[in-house]
Amino acid sequence: MLRTIVRLIPALRLTRVTTTFAVVANIWFVILWTRPTPEEPGRAQLHDGSVWLQVFGGFLLAAGLYSFAAASNDLLDIRQDRALKPDRPLASGALSPPSAMAVIVGSLVGAAFGASVMGLWSVRLTLILTLGILFYNFAGRHFPSVRFVTLGLIYAFHMFIPNPRLVFLWPIWAAMTHSLAVAAITHSLAGGRPALSRGAIAGATAGWFFWSAALLGLGWHRAGAIWPDWVHAQGAMYVGGLVLVFALLVWRIVRQGAGRQSADRVMRLGAFWLALYSAAWLLGQGYIHEGIGIASVAVVGFALAVGLHTLAARIDQPLDYRLS
């Protein structure tokens, strides 16, 4: 069993599998939020289908999109990585470019199949998001302000796929904001290039304000209020508490010093927290079983991330958790 896992480590590193659970939790949140909520227009389509089939489809959708993004990123960067990051699977020769192409195609097919469980519009949005991912990999990530905003938008957009007509959009805004902040922090800790400048920070902040206004404005238009009256306030309170705890934990990591290891710790913690936000929204609305289910995914995913990281370190193949 251990030998099998060791042989799979190059593929696991290529697809950043250890942080995929955050995207899975976000997709599942939308499904599990929409099904029992009469006020959500997309409920009729999801409620009539099998919840287990939708959960499985959501897993394929999330894992496929995340793997597609990570694998295509590494394939595009193979020459640069051979000079600067020779430990990566493609750069080191642990995985061949044809194998990476097979992973990319398989991931995209899996994502489209998972989306098809939720309807034609979900498939269309999946294809649109793949274009956004390709933009990020080809151009957006080379400019810090564009990179952070684009990454936040990717995390936000994928949550529309299970229910394009979602009314309560604060969870999507929270995921976008959290992802943007984590990307900026890890870039700074890892000494990413180009380095953050005041202009880049100002550009990212302006982009966040613009897309926050657009997203929350859409939610206001759909709900007729900035905060729907049928959504309980407890969810926001739980999420606010999680934000404070996350900020404290990141502050402690930063105090220990910058570097690749600190950046990886923040990245793993950030993925774990995204899943916790999803659980908090569900629990705050009184959807206890759904919230516990998402929280369980978060705990198991985080434990697997730490376990695989430890295993890889022991065989002198440190895992890379970054999307970029």
C-alpha atoms as one frame of an Amber mdcrd trajectory, in Angstrom:
protein
   0.000   0.000   0.000   2.770   2.429   0.954   4.674   1.667  -2.257   1.534
   2.388  -4.287   1.074   5.756  -2.585   4.741   6.615  -3.146   4.375   5.847
  -6.851   1.305   8.085  -7.025   3.006  11.053  -5.351   4.111  12.703  -8.647
   0.500  12.653  -9.913  -0.778  13.854  -6.542   1.682  16.726  -6.588   0.730
  17.600 -10.160  -2.972  17.873  -9.320  -2.460  19.495  -5.852  -4.874  16.852
  -4.587  -4.296  17.728  -0.942  -6.162  21.044  -1.216  -8.887  19.893  -3.592
 -11.198  19.218  -0.637 -11.772  22.978  -0.206 -13.256  23.280  -3.691 -15.267
  20.094  -3.168 -16.712  21.539   0.057 -17.703  24.760  -1.728 -19.532  22.870
  -4.480 -21.246  20.619  -1.956 -22.263  23.646   0.091 -24.249  25.115  -2.814
 -25.961  21.781  -3.453 -26.783  21.153   0.212 -27.886  24.761   0.736 -30.157
  24.890  -2.303 -31.980  21.559  -1.887 -33.765  22.337   1.435 -34.238  26.092
   0.859 -37.604  26.994  -0.733 -36.497  30.589  -1.348 -33.713  29.498  -3.712
 -35.011  29.443  -7.337 -32.660  26.622  -8.307 -34.186  24.317  -5.687 -36.704
  22.738  -8.045 -34.031  21.342 -10.356 -31.770  20.007  -7.599 -34.483  18.852
  -5.207 -35.974  16.411  -7.712 -32.676  14.620  -8.288 -30.769  12.127  -6.159
 -28.692  13.909  -3.530 -26.052  11.182  -3.662 -25.739  11.482  -7.429 -25.400
  15.262  -7.110 -22.806  14.941  -4.349 -20.822  12.523  -6.518 -21.187  14.830
  -9.511 -20.073  17.770  -7.370 -16.983  15.847  -6.330 -16.076  15.078  -9.953
 -16.739  18.687 -10.919 -14.600  20.206  -8.165 -11.755  17.697  -8.343 -11.702
  17.867 -12.138 -11.546  21.657 -12.303  -8.870  21.908  -9.618  -6.737  19.171
 -11.177  -7.137  20.753 -14.618  -5.940  24.110 -13.270  -2.946  22.676 -11.427
  -1.785  20.259 -14.124  -2.087  22.774 -16.975  -0.167  25.270 -14.837   2.757
  22.887 -14.402   2.764  21.868 -18.058   2.988  25.495 -19.169   5.813  26.167
 -16.691   7.894  23.059 -17.360  10.909  24.926 -18.819  10.951  27.540 -16.090
  10.531  24.907 -13.388  13.515  22.935 -14.673  15.667  25.947 -13.845  13.969
  27.296 -10.724  11.938  24.437  -9.213  13.549  21.182 -10.349  11.699  19.159
  -7.688   8.316  19.493  -9.414   6.970  16.317 -11.046   7.339  17.383 -14.688
  10.586  19.298 -14.191  12.210  16.390 -12.350  11.066  13.811 -14.895   8.969
  11.939 -12.316   6.012  12.480 -14.644   6.158  12.844 -18.430   4.400  15.587
 -20.450   2.139  13.008 -22.196   1.069  11.756 -18.767   0.343  15.335 -17.717
  -1.758  15.830 -20.853  -3.714  12.685 -19.998  -4.359  14.098 -16.514  -5.501
  17.437 -17.996  -7.903  15.866 -20.499  -9.219  13.366 -17.990  -9.765  16.102
 -15.410 -11.708  18.261 -17.840 -13.881  15.345 -18.964 -14.556  14.414 -15.348
 -15.522  18.006 -14.503 -17.923  18.210 -17.445 -19.487  14.859 -16.545 -19.939
  15.974 -12.926 -21.566  19.225 -14.047 -23.958  17.357 -16.352 -25.629  15.842
 -13.283 -26.828  19.356 -12.373 -28.023  20.464 -15.800 -26.973  21.975 -19.110
 -26.287  25.432 -17.692 -23.870  23.912 -15.204 -21.934  22.334 -18.077 -21.819
  25.685 -19.887 -20.537  27.474 -16.793 -17.896  24.777 -16.332 -16.591  25.387
 -19.839 -16.600  29.150 -19.262 -14.625  28.669 -16.055 -12.007  26.594 -17.869
 -11.392  29.633 -20.080 -10.922  31.733 -16.943  -8.448  29.186 -15.600  -6.508
  29.228 -18.868  -6.406  33.042 -18.747  -5.000  32.818 -15.226  -2.370  30.257
 -16.223  -1.290  32.016 -19.422  -1.337  35.663 -18.357  -3.116  36.629 -15.146
  -0.708  35.076 -12.658   2.256  37.063 -13.990   0.846  40.317 -12.579   0.216
  40.198  -8.809  -2.846  42.456  -8.717  -4.491  40.610 -11.630  -3.402  37.274
 -10.205  -5.006  37.715  -6.798  -8.268  39.090  -8.173  -8.526  36.427 -10.872
  -7.864  33.661  -8.383 -10.564  35.032  -6.082 -13.007  35.196  -8.998 -12.254
  31.591  -9.983 -13.080  30.441  -6.469 -16.264  32.520  -6.540 -17.413  31.542
 -10.034 -17.186  27.796  -9.496 -19.783  28.071  -6.717 -22.371  29.238  -9.263
 -22.049  26.032 -11.273 -24.416  23.809  -9.214 -27.023  26.601  -9.040 -26.531
  29.548 -11.437 -29.640  31.237  -9.942 -28.367  31.247  -6.366 -29.873  34.131
  -4.354 -27.823  34.159  -1.140 -24.419  35.259  -2.412 -22.621  36.222   0.806
 -20.933  32.780   1.046 -19.559  33.267  -2.475 -18.288  36.731  -1.541 -16.627
  35.276   1.567 -14.917  32.552  -0.505 -13.685  35.129  -3.033 -12.347  37.454
  -0.342 -10.683  34.657   1.610  -9.008  33.184  -1.488  -7.717  36.574  -2.605
  -6.279  37.307   0.844  -4.616  33.879   1.161  -3.068  34.241  -2.299  -1.588
  37.632  -1.385  -0.249  36.412   1.964   1.368  33.260   0.548   2.875  35.216
  -2.349   4.496  37.604   0.110   5.682  34.878   2.516   7.193  32.760  -0.261
   8.981  35.745  -1.822   7.036  35.387  -5.060   8.097  37.259  -8.168   7.376
  39.928  -9.035   7.410  41.222  -5.483   4.368  43.028  -4.136   4.447  46.778
  -4.706   2.132  49.507  -3.516   0.687  49.677  -7.016  -0.018  45.939  -7.045
  -1.678  46.103  -3.634  -3.754  49.105  -4.718  -4.769  47.332  -7.933  -5.793
  44.170  -6.098  -7.751  46.209  -3.552  -9.552  48.121  -6.293 -10.391  44.873
  -8.077 -11.724  43.395  -4.856 -13.946  46.438  -4.255 -15.283  46.319  -7.820
 -16.126  42.616  -7.820 -17.471  42.755  -4.266 -19.882  45.486  -5.344 -20.847
  43.525  -8.473 -21.400  40.255  -6.589 -23.304  41.719  -3.643 -25.246  43.970
  -6.014 -26.357  40.875  -7.917 -27.409  39.293  -4.645 -29.378  42.432  -3.717
 -31.078  42.373  -7.117 -32.061  38.722  -6.742 -33.162  38.884  -3.098 -34.571
  42.419  -3.009 -32.333  43.185  -0.013 -28.651  43.236   0.842 -29.321  40.428
   3.342 -32.315  38.130   2.643 -34.750  38.125   5.555 -35.086  34.329   5.395
 -31.365  33.779   6.104 -30.497  33.441   9.792 -27.821  35.729  11.211 -26.105
  32.904  13.091 -24.252  31.808   9.980 -22.619  35.206   9.601 -21.679  35.170
  13.286 -20.046  31.747  12.966 -18.146  32.812   9.846 -17.034  36.040  11.526
 -15.645  34.029  14.431 -13.784  31.749  12.024 -12.264  34.780  10.288 -10.897
  36.073  13.592  -9.396  32.685  14.485  -7.862  32.367  11.009  -6.314  35.830
  11.264  -4.793  34.914  14.636  -3.339  31.648  13.317  -1.870  33.358  10.248
  -0.386  36.081  12.447   1.369  33.395  14.508   2.743  31.743  11.357   3.991
  35.070  10.007   5.722  35.830  13.311   7.738  32.629  12.940   9.274  33.987
   9.753   8.755  34.089   6.007   9.673  31.337   3.583   8.245  28.549   1.478
   7.337  26.445   4.507   5.340  29.269   6.111   3.562  29.944   2.822   2.617
  26.257   2.509   1.241  26.242   6.045  -0.939  29.255   5.316  -2.113  27.668
   2.061  -3.133  24.418   3.760  -4.814  26.314   6.575  -6.616  28.547   4.066
  -8.006  25.525   2.206  -9.201  24.025   5.487 -10.894  27.285   6.457 -12.781
  27.555   3.161 -14.466  24.251   3.968 -15.190  25.403   7.519 -16.945  28.511
   6.174 -19.263  26.292   4.150 -20.070  24.228   7.234 -20.688  27.384   9.284
 -23.240  28.796   6.819 -25.166  25.510   6.842 -25.091  25.123  10.617 -26.185
  28.736  11.077 -29.249  28.086   8.927 -30.158  25.032  10.962 -29.056  22.485
   8.376 -27.271  20.388  10.982 -26.643  17.143   9.086 -25.421  19.020   6.015
 -23.111  21.215   8.094 -21.638  18.264   9.966 -21.064  16.508   6.642 -19.117
  19.449   5.221 -17.126  19.842   8.454 -16.213  16.151   8.269 -14.942  16.638
   4.720 -12.813  19.528   5.967 -11.283  17.527   8.816 -10.592  14.436   6.703
  -9.154  16.535   3.862  -6.883  18.464   6.193  -5.690  15.256   7.851  -4.886
  13.737   4.451  -3.019  16.894   3.445  -0.844  16.758   6.552  -0.318  13.004
   6.199   0.743  13.176   2.557   2.983  16.137   3.308   4.733  14.150   6.043
   5.069  11.084   3.837   6.480  13.085   0.953   8.975  14.806   3.245  10.222
  11.430   4.478  10.997  10.260   0.959  12.581  13.612   0.143   9.804  14.721
  -2.228   8.142  17.710  -0.525   4.648  18.357  -1.778   3.733  21.691  -3.324
   0.320  23.032  -2.338   0.285  26.164  -4.454  -2.094  26.687  -7.378   0.388
  29.003  -9.073
